[in-house]
Amino acid sequence: MNWLNTALVLGAAFLAVFLEAAFSGVRHLLGAQIDLLPPLMVYAALRTGTITVVLLAVCGGLWLDSLSANPLGVTVLPLFAIGLTLDLKRELILRDQAFAQFILGLAASAVAPLLRLLILLTMGHAPMLGWGTLWQLVVLSVGGAAATPACFALFGWLDRALVHRGAVQPSFRADREIRRGKG
């Protein structure tokens, strides 16, 4: 695990939560605010370690809940469940394929609000539910699905730009002696 990658993921989560709370143009245009934490969790689960997944779930969830109408801590468990599930099945997932990233982002962005809703209902809260809820779920899912390959591309570019790669030693050396015949 690279500490720089963890710092970049947590910084992106902080920035995403801040931008979601500060700018409401997307919310007014589409009727729902796109949540960028599930796409970040998909990236963190497939490209970083378990520690980054836990840090993103706890910090990102608490940051989002502190700036929203959610009770504090409601977002942590859905993010952690998504991240841990993907982290455990990381070897079976085609994480380098854009289509797989899109589908994983779609699933994560659909499951996160549904788990949040289930937790709120279990806690005795009465959120407003109606046909608009279905539209918001569609906007959240499609927006998160579109943002997931963008997260992979952005963090891939940052990784290439900021992380030093060691020199690769070729298998052929010019000073190698080749012995032929019986010797």
Rosetta silent file (secondary structure, phi, psi, omega in degrees, C-alpha in Angstrom):
SEQUENCE: MNWLNTALVLGAAFLAVFLEAAFSGVRHLLGAQIDLLPPLMVYAALRTGTITVVLLAVCGGLWLDSLSANPLGVTVLPLFAIGLTLDLKRELILRDQAFAQFILGLAASAVAPLLRLLILLTMGHAPMLGWGTLWQLVVLSVGGAAATPACFALFGWLDRALVHRGAVQPSFRADREIRRGKG
SCORE:     score description
SCORE:     0.000 S_00000001
   1 L     0.000  137.822 -178.489    0.000    0.000    0.000 S_00000001
   2 L  -102.095  126.155 -178.099    1.262    3.416   -0.905 S_00000001
   3 H   -65.916  -30.062  178.450    0.704    6.199    1.646 S_00000001
   4 H   -66.140  -41.019  178.610    0.521    8.767   -1.168 S_00000001
   5 H   -62.893  -41.821  177.290   -2.337    6.872   -2.802 S_00000001
   6 H   -61.842  -44.220  179.949   -4.199    6.764    0.532 S_00000001
   7 H   -64.209  -39.403  178.797   -3.687   10.498    1.025 S_00000001
   8 H   -66.675  -39.737  179.107   -4.905   11.236   -2.500 S_00000001
   9 H   -65.794  -44.974  179.090   -8.030    9.106   -2.046 S_00000001
  10 H   -66.821  -36.896  175.937   -8.885   10.758    1.283 S_00000001
  11 H   -64.935  -40.255  177.635   -8.199   14.214   -0.176 S_00000001
  12 H   -65.772  -37.973  178.146  -10.463   13.451   -3.123 S_00000001
  13 H   -64.599  -43.666  178.454  -13.187   12.250   -0.736 S_00000001
  14 H   -61.424  -45.148  179.705  -12.930   15.447    1.317 S_00000001
  15 H   -65.411  -39.959 -179.760  -13.056   17.566   -1.833 S_00000001
  16 H   -64.562  -43.714  179.541  -15.988   15.564   -3.258 S_00000001
  17 H   -64.710  -41.363  178.823  -18.035   15.935   -0.066 S_00000001
  18 H   -63.309  -45.764 -179.058  -17.277   19.650    0.073 S_00000001
  19 H   -65.649  -36.099  177.084  -18.235   20.190   -3.578 S_00000001
  20 H   -63.729  -36.960 -178.256  -21.467   18.210   -3.138 S_00000001
  21 H   -81.324  -34.359 -173.199  -22.439   20.420   -0.200 S_00000001
  22 H   -83.112  -36.184 -175.534  -21.236   23.763   -1.571 S_00000001
  23 L  -113.934  120.462 -175.734  -22.494   23.621   -5.150 S_00000001
  24 L  -111.169   21.573 -179.788  -26.083   22.641   -5.774 S_00000001
  25 H   -64.859  -40.532  178.892  -26.281   23.206   -9.537 S_00000001
  26 H   -66.728  -39.267  179.570  -26.464   19.492  -10.301 S_00000001
  27 H   -62.226  -41.064 -179.864  -29.131   19.043   -7.634 S_00000001
  28 H   -74.150  -32.373 -178.182  -31.295   21.769   -9.160 S_00000001
  29 H   -75.003  -45.892 -174.679  -30.724   20.545  -12.715 S_00000001
  30 H  -101.463  -15.372 -177.902  -31.345   16.812  -12.190 S_00000001
  31 L    88.653    2.839  178.027  -33.377   16.768   -8.996 S_00000001
  32 L  -155.594  148.741  178.342  -30.745   14.779   -7.110 S_00000001
  33 L   -92.630  128.570  179.334  -27.154   15.285   -6.007 S_00000001
  34 L   -73.788  130.119 -179.847  -24.659   12.761   -7.399 S_00000001
  35 L   -94.772  121.347 -177.622  -22.736   11.030   -4.604 S_00000001
  36 L   -94.827   -2.580  179.026  -19.056   10.554   -5.445 S_00000001
  37 H   -71.112  -40.658  175.898  -18.129    8.460   -2.409 S_00000001
  38 H   -60.667  -42.423  174.516  -19.299    5.088   -3.836 S_00000001
  39 H   -61.881  -38.340  175.958  -17.143    5.501   -7.002 S_00000001
  40 H   -64.746  -35.601  178.266  -14.197    6.445   -4.804 S_00000001
  41 H   -68.002  -37.547  176.325  -14.881    3.372   -2.666 S_00000001
  42 H   -61.554  -45.536  178.046  -14.868    1.160   -5.765 S_00000001
  43 H   -61.784  -47.154 -177.444  -11.472    2.598   -6.722 S_00000001
  44 H   -63.317  -38.561 -178.555  -10.100    2.261   -3.195 S_00000001
  45 H   -70.253  -32.389 -176.035  -11.294   -1.325   -2.838 S_00000001
  46 H   -92.887  -21.370 -174.685   -9.816   -2.439   -6.154 S_00000001
  47 H  -118.367  -15.790 -178.427   -6.538   -0.488   -6.207 S_00000001
  48 L  -120.198 -168.119 -177.625   -5.502    0.158   -2.592 S_00000001
  49 L   -95.763  179.282 -178.452   -5.431   -1.806    0.641 S_00000001
  50 H   -65.723  -33.130  179.986   -7.971   -2.606    3.323 S_00000001
  51 H   -63.187  -41.011  178.152   -6.701    0.211    5.542 S_00000001
  52 H   -65.562  -37.571  178.205   -7.558    2.769    2.860 S_00000001
  53 H   -62.803  -44.930 -179.914  -11.023    1.229    2.473 S_00000001
  54 H   -65.582  -45.202  179.093  -11.663    1.524    6.216 S_00000001
  55 H   -61.762  -41.261  179.196  -10.309    5.089    6.365 S_00000001
  56 H   -66.471  -40.246  179.727  -12.418    6.136    3.370 S_00000001
  57 H   -64.620  -46.113 -176.894  -15.561    4.563    4.813 S_00000001
  58 H   -71.717  -54.663 -176.665  -15.135    6.175    8.236 S_00000001
  59 H   -66.858  -49.091 -179.890  -13.799    9.585    7.204 S_00000001
  60 H   -62.078  -41.445  178.595  -15.867    9.961    4.032 S_00000001
  61 H   -64.491  -43.535  179.495  -19.028    8.755    5.744 S_00000001
  62 H   -69.363  -37.633  176.852  -18.615   11.097    8.699 S_00000001
  63 H   -62.877  -44.502 -179.676  -17.734   14.028    6.443 S_00000001
  64 H   -65.891  -42.978 -179.030  -20.826   13.451    4.316 S_00000001
  65 H   -67.373  -31.795 -179.322  -23.115   12.989    7.319 S_00000001
  66 H   -71.587  -22.087  179.701  -21.803   16.130    9.003 S_00000001
  67 L  -105.930    5.898 -179.758  -22.766   18.222    5.969 S_00000001
  68 L  -123.143 -176.586  179.998  -26.095   16.528    5.208 S_00000001
  69 L   -85.741    0.043  179.439  -29.376   15.896    7.001 S_00000001
  70 L   -68.902  147.750  169.156  -28.345   12.311    7.802 S_00000001
  71 L   -63.664  147.754 -175.457  -27.741   11.300   11.413 S_00000001
  72 L   -62.187  124.305  176.569  -24.017   11.100   12.094 S_00000001
  73 L   100.464   -4.189 -177.390  -22.578    7.725   11.099 S_00000001
  74 L   -68.878  -32.102 -176.056  -25.365    6.466    8.825 S_00000001
  75 L   -82.537  -17.842 -174.665  -23.187    6.563    5.707 S_00000001
  76 H   -64.351  -49.090 -175.902  -20.218    4.731    7.243 S_00000001
  77 H   -64.090  -45.397  176.737  -21.706    1.222    7.253 S_00000001
  78 H   -60.951  -42.149  178.019  -22.940    1.197    3.619 S_00000001
  79 H   -64.077  -41.591  179.644  -19.581    2.476    2.362 S_00000001
  80 H   -65.553  -40.066  179.213  -17.716   -0.050    4.497 S_00000001
  81 H   -63.943  -42.598  177.911  -19.935   -2.917    3.279 S_00000001
  82 H   -64.426  -48.913 -177.958  -19.349   -1.974   -0.366 S_00000001
  83 H   -63.609  -43.379 -179.059  -15.625   -1.519    0.121 S_00000001
  84 H   -68.155  -39.226  177.661  -15.095   -4.708    2.103 S_00000001
  85 H   -61.829  -46.346  179.584  -17.112   -6.799   -0.357 S_00000001
  86 H   -69.303  -35.592  179.368  -15.113   -5.515   -3.310 S_00000001
  87 H   -65.570  -38.173  179.924  -11.833   -5.795   -1.407 S_00000001
  88 H   -71.329  -30.625 -178.863  -12.489   -9.452   -0.594 S_00000001
  89 L  -103.551   19.796 -174.735  -13.387  -10.278   -4.223 S_00000001
  90 H   -57.043  -39.378 -176.450  -10.681   -8.084   -5.779 S_00000001
  91 H   -70.820  -18.155 -177.446   -8.885  -10.952   -7.516 S_00000001
  92 H   -95.799   -3.499 -172.505  -12.049  -12.059   -9.333 S_00000001
  93 L  -104.097  137.607  175.701  -12.944   -8.630  -10.764 S_00000001
  94 L   -79.019   79.041 -171.268  -11.777   -7.220  -14.102 S_00000001
  95 L   -76.223  -12.800  179.627  -10.644   -3.977  -12.528 S_00000001
  96 L   -92.913   -4.675 -179.091   -8.766   -2.667  -15.582 S_00000001
  97 L   -92.388  129.400 -178.184  -11.803   -2.782  -17.886 S_00000001
  98 H   -63.093  -35.794  179.654  -13.831    0.435  -18.193 S_00000001
  99 H   -66.264  -41.455  177.688  -17.082   -1.500  -18.640 S_00000001
 100 H   -64.643  -39.192  177.240  -16.474   -3.452  -15.412 S_00000001
 101 H   -63.145  -41.773  178.957  -15.681   -0.194  -13.610 S_00000001
 102 H   -61.356  -47.072 -178.310  -18.919    1.303  -14.940 S_00000001
 103 H   -66.414  -41.358  177.904  -20.998   -1.686  -13.773 S_00000001
 104 H   -64.993  -39.274  175.983  -19.311   -1.757  -10.349 S_00000001
 105 H   -65.053  -37.944  176.716  -19.910    1.982   -9.985 S_00000001
 106 H   -62.864  -46.917 -179.242  -23.543    1.508  -10.975 S_00000001
 107 H   -65.818  -45.353 -178.893  -24.019   -1.247   -8.409 S_00000001
 108 H   -65.409  -39.569 -179.006  -22.189    0.573   -5.627 S_00000001
 109 H   -73.372  -19.578  174.709  -24.021    3.838   -6.292 S_00000001
 110 H   -87.174  -36.880 -176.685  -27.364    2.014   -6.185 S_00000001
 111 H   -73.850  -38.220 -176.312  -26.620   -0.081   -3.096 S_00000001
 112 H   -58.199  -51.254  179.386  -25.220    2.757   -0.944 S_00000001
 113 H   -68.642  -30.992  177.590  -28.425    4.881   -0.792 S_00000001
 114 H   -67.673  -40.236  175.885  -30.595    1.783   -0.396 S_00000001
 115 H   -66.457  -38.781  176.083  -28.529    0.613    2.579 S_00000001
 116 H   -60.964  -43.440  178.222  -28.649    4.136    4.011 S_00000001
 117 H   -62.827  -42.612  178.251  -32.425    4.126    3.626 S_00000001
 118 H   -62.018  -41.549  178.200  -32.652    0.718    5.313 S_00000001
 119 H   -65.798  -41.942  178.131  -30.546    1.946    8.238 S_00000001
 120 H   -62.308  -42.987  178.620  -32.680    5.088    8.593 S_00000001
 121 H   -67.051  -35.912  178.094  -35.878    3.051    8.589 S_00000001
 122 H   -67.048  -34.166 -179.907  -34.393    0.627   11.114 S_00000001
 123 L   -77.826   -5.741  177.619  -33.440    3.520   13.393 S_00000001
 124 L    95.145    5.658  176.579  -37.053    4.742   13.401 S_00000001
 125 L   -77.790  156.134  179.806  -36.630    7.766   11.133 S_00000001
 126 L  -120.318   80.267  178.076  -39.336    8.510    8.586 S_00000001
 127 L   -69.631  154.188  179.008  -37.652    9.753    5.386 S_00000001
 128 L   -74.852  119.330  179.773  -39.882   11.107    2.634 S_00000001
 129 L  -118.880  143.346  178.626  -40.428    8.341    0.103 S_00000001
 130 L  -175.112 -164.003  179.506  -42.292    8.562   -3.179 S_00000001
 131 H   -66.949  -27.642  176.671  -41.900    8.352   -6.925 S_00000001
 132 H   -64.488  -27.418  177.960  -39.215   11.032   -6.733 S_00000001
 133 H   -64.118  -38.527  177.880  -37.131    8.621   -4.680 S_00000001
 134 H   -64.555  -42.303  177.457  -36.958    6.281   -7.658 S_00000001
 135 H   -63.171  -42.990  178.721  -35.773    9.140   -9.902 S_00000001
 136 H   -62.691  -38.411  178.292  -33.137   10.120   -7.345 S_00000001
 137 H   -65.153  -39.074  177.663  -31.920    6.515   -7.183 S_00000001
 138 H   -64.908  -44.967  179.670  -31.602    6.413  -10.983 S_00000001
 139 H   -63.730  -43.941  178.236  -29.664    9.713  -11.038 S_00000001
 140 H   -61.175  -43.565 -176.626  -27.387    8.559   -8.201 S_00000001
 141 H   -67.905  -49.310 -178.032  -26.728    5.210   -9.874 S_00000001
 142 H   -68.580  -39.769  177.526  -26.042    6.506  -13.377 S_00000001
 143 H   -64.249  -41.911  176.888  -24.000    9.452  -12.103 S_00000001
 144 H   -67.414  -35.676  177.838  -21.890    7.186   -9.901 S_00000001
 145 H   -64.940  -40.185  178.830  -21.468    4.723  -12.762 S_00000001
 146 H   -71.255  -30.969 -178.167  -20.178    7.484  -15.037 S_00000001
 147 H   -78.064  -22.373 -175.352  -17.867    8.832  -12.325 S_00000001
 148 H   -66.191  -51.021  175.924  -16.206    5.484  -11.547 S_00000001
 149 H   -61.962  -29.853  176.562  -14.116    5.114  -14.755 S_00000001
 150 H   -66.357  -37.702  175.957  -13.243    8.802  -14.395 S_00000001
 151 H   -62.827  -44.703  178.736  -11.900    8.095  -10.873 S_00000001
 152 H   -61.892  -41.657 -179.876   -9.763    5.251  -12.210 S_00000001
 153 H   -67.018  -43.949 -179.540   -8.430    7.475  -15.007 S_00000001
 154 H   -63.183  -47.807 -178.456   -7.717   10.404  -12.673 S_00000001
 155 H   -72.251  -28.042  173.173   -5.920    8.320  -10.066 S_00000001
 156 H   -65.227  -42.717  177.488   -4.031    6.416  -12.783 S_00000001
 157 H   -64.694  -43.887  178.172   -2.789    9.716  -14.167 S_00000001
 158 H   -62.750  -38.208  178.793   -1.841   10.939  -10.670 S_00000001
 159 H   -64.412  -44.028  178.390   -0.016    7.674   -9.997 S_00000001
 160 H   -67.105  -33.399 -176.251    1.997    7.963  -13.219 S_00000001
 161 H   -80.599  -31.879 -170.931    2.744   11.640  -12.561 S_00000001
 162 H  -109.110  -19.824 -176.260    3.701   11.472   -8.886 S_00000001
 163 L  -100.700  127.944 -179.425    5.086    8.010   -8.166 S_00000001
 164 L   -76.311  129.593  176.932    8.656    7.268   -9.195 S_00000001
 165 L   -99.559  136.314  177.686    9.098    4.052  -11.139 S_00000001
 166 L   -72.203  158.300  179.141   12.367    2.157  -10.841 S_00000001
 167 L   -70.319  138.398 -179.506   14.448    1.394  -13.909 S_00000001
 168 L   -91.592  126.600  179.383   13.583   -1.893  -15.548 S_00000001
 169 L   -85.458  120.075  179.016   16.550   -4.176  -16.167 S_00000001
 170 L   -70.064  157.822 -178.731   16.287   -5.850  -19.576 S_00000001
 171 L   -76.601  -22.496  178.484   16.912   -9.576  -19.796 S_00000001
 172 L   -98.076  129.755  175.146   19.579   -9.142  -22.496 S_00000001
 173 L  -114.520  139.059 -177.173   22.885   -7.595  -21.530 S_00000001
 174 L   -70.179  -26.731 -177.148   25.388   -6.496  -24.177 S_00000001
 175 L   -92.291   11.221 -179.183   28.392   -7.660  -22.132 S_00000001
 176 L   -78.344  136.589  179.147   27.085  -11.202  -21.693 S_00000001
 177 L   -95.704  132.359  178.679   29.309  -13.962  -23.059 S_00000001
 178 L  -106.333  120.844  179.134   27.679  -16.773  -24.960 S_00000001
 179 L   -94.602  131.960 -179.929   29.525  -20.094  -24.862 S_00000001
 180 L  -124.885  152.087  175.523   29.065  -22.425  -27.782 S_00000001
 181 L    82.516 -170.893 -179.052   30.199  -25.919  -28.441 S_00000001
 182 L   -83.413  137.605 -173.234   31.749  -28.430  -26.098 S_00000001
 183 L  -141.176    0.000    0.000   33.647  -26.934  -23.459 S_00000001
